[in-house]
Amino acid sequence: MDFFKKETHIDFVGRRKRIPAMVLSVVLMVVAIAALGVKGLNFGIDFTGGFVVEVGYPEAKEVATVRTTLVEAGFEEAVVTTFGTDREILIRLGPETGGVEAGEGEDAMAAQAMVSDRVLAALRDQNPEVEMRRVEFVGPQVGAELVEQGALAVLFALIGILIYVAFRFQYKMAPGAIACLVHDVVIVLGVFAITQIQFDLSVLAAILAVIGYSLNDTIVLFDRVRENFPKMRKADAIDVTNRSVNQMLSRTVVTSGTTLLVLLSLLNFGGEVIFGFALALTVGVVVGTYSSIYVAGTTLILMNLNREDLLPPKKEEDGEAAPYSQP
C-alpha cells in the first residue's frame, strides 16, 4: 500500500539539518557511554549467577503478594514474575541470598536444595497447596563466560557486516553501516544503564535483533544511493542521498510503524518477563530508523562518495583497466 502518493522532497542531510542531527547523535552517545562507565549495566542472574525457582499455585496469584512473602522470609532482593500464566510464578535470586552462599560442585547442589526448601516453606506458610516445579542454579563462572561470549557475538557481527558492505557495495559505505550499528547499540545499552533495568540474555538477543533491523534499513538506503548516482548525473552526494532517503521513506514509516505497534503492545501487556526484551527492541527500532536516515546518509557525505566510486572501470582491449569513464 502506497501511503505517499507523491514522492517527498525533504532535505534530510542538508547542512541545516545534518549538523543538528550530528550534534544530537554525539550527545546521546556521550550520555550513554558516561552512564555505562559510571553506573554500568544491571546484569541479571544469567550473567552474575544465582538461583531460579519456579512454583505453581492452584489459582491465580498476585506477584506483589509473593514478593512480600519472600522479603519477610529474608529474600530481600528476590525478583518475582509470572511465567506463562498467573498461576506460574518465577523467582530469581542472587548467588548470595537469604543467608545461603552458592559454591561449586556438591556445595552448589546443597545450596540449591537449601534455597528451594526455604522458598517453598515460606510460600507454603501463606498457601499450603504451592508446588515446586523446578529450581536451577547458574554459577558465577558460567555467568562471566556469557558476558564474554555475548560481547564477542556483537563484535563478530559488526566485523562481518563491515566486510559484507565493503564487498557488496563500496568500501566508503562500510564505515556508515558500522557507525549506524555502533550508534544504535551504544544508545540502547545507555538506556539500560540509566534506568538500571535488568540486563539478561533476552535483552542481549534483542540487541542482536536491533543490529539486524538497523542494518536492513541502511542496506536499503545504500542500494538506492547506488542506483541513483548513475541516474542523477549532475547531482552531488547531498542531492542523491536526499533523493534516496525520500524514496525509501514510505517503506521506512510503514515498517517501523507496524513494528512499533507490536512492541508497544508487548511493553504494556507482555509482563515483566519480556519487558526488558521489548524495551530494547522499541528503543532500537526508533534509534535505528533515525540512524539509517541521518547517520548513514551523513557518513556517505563525509566519506566523499561520488559517481566514480560506484561505476565499474572501463577495460581496454588489452585487458588493462582504464580510468573511469565520464558519461
RAPEQUI-V634227 format. One record per backbone hydrogen bond with DSSP energy under -0.5 kcal/mol. CO is the residue of the C=O (numbers start at 1). NH is the residue of the N-H. Records with the same first field share a line. If there is no record, write none. Layout:
CO=NH + NH
This chain:
1=3
3=5
10=12
14=17 + 18
15=19
17=21
18=22
19=23
20=24
21=25
22=26
23=27
24=28
25=29
26=30
27=31
28=32
29=33
30=34
31=35
32=36
33=37
34=38
35=39 + 40
41=43
42=199
44=47 + 48
45=49
49=95
50=138
51=93
52=136
53=91
54=133 + 134
55=89
56=131
62=66
63=67
64=68
65=69
66=70
67=71
68=72
69=73
70=75
71=74
74=76 + 98
75=78
78=80
79=92
81=90
83=85
85=83 + 88
86=61
87=57 + 89
88=83
89=55 + 91
90=81
91=53
92=79
93=51
95=97 + 102
97=100
100=97 + 102
104=107
105=109
106=110
107=111
108=112
109=113
110=114
111=115
112=116
113=117
114=118
115=119
116=120
117=121
118=122
119=123
120=124
121=125
122=126
123=126 + 127
127=130
131=56 + 133
134=54
136=52
137=139
138=50
139=143
140=144
141=145
142=146
143=147
144=148
145=149
146=150
147=151
148=152
149=153
150=154
151=155
152=156
153=157
154=158
155=159
156=160
157=161
158=162
159=163
160=164
161=165
162=166
163=167
164=168
165=169 + 170
170=173 + 174
171=175
173=177
174=178
175=179
176=180
177=181
178=182
179=183
180=184
181=185
182=186
183=187
184=188
185=189
186=190
187=191
188=192
189=193
190=194
191=195
192=196
197=42
198=200
199=44
200=204
201=205
202=206
203=207
204=208
205=209
206=210
207=211
208=212
209=213
210=214
211=215
212=216
213=217
214=218
215=219
216=220
217=221
218=222
219=223
220=224
221=225
222=226
223=227
224=228
225=229
226=230
227=231
228=232
231=233
232=235
236=240
237=241
238=242
239=243
240=244
241=245
242=246
243=247
244=248
246=249
248=252
249=253
250=254
251=255
252=256
253=257
254=258
255=259
256=260
257=261
258=262
259=263
260=264
261=265
262=266
263=267
264=268
265=269
266=270
272=275 + 276
274=278
275=279
276=280
277=281
278=282
279=283
280=284
281=285
282=286
283=287
284=288
285=289
286=290
287=291
288=292
289=293
290=294 + 295
291=296
294=298
295=299
296=300
297=301
298=302
299=303
300=305
301=304
306=309 + 310
307=310 + 311
308=311
314=322
316=319
320=316
325=327
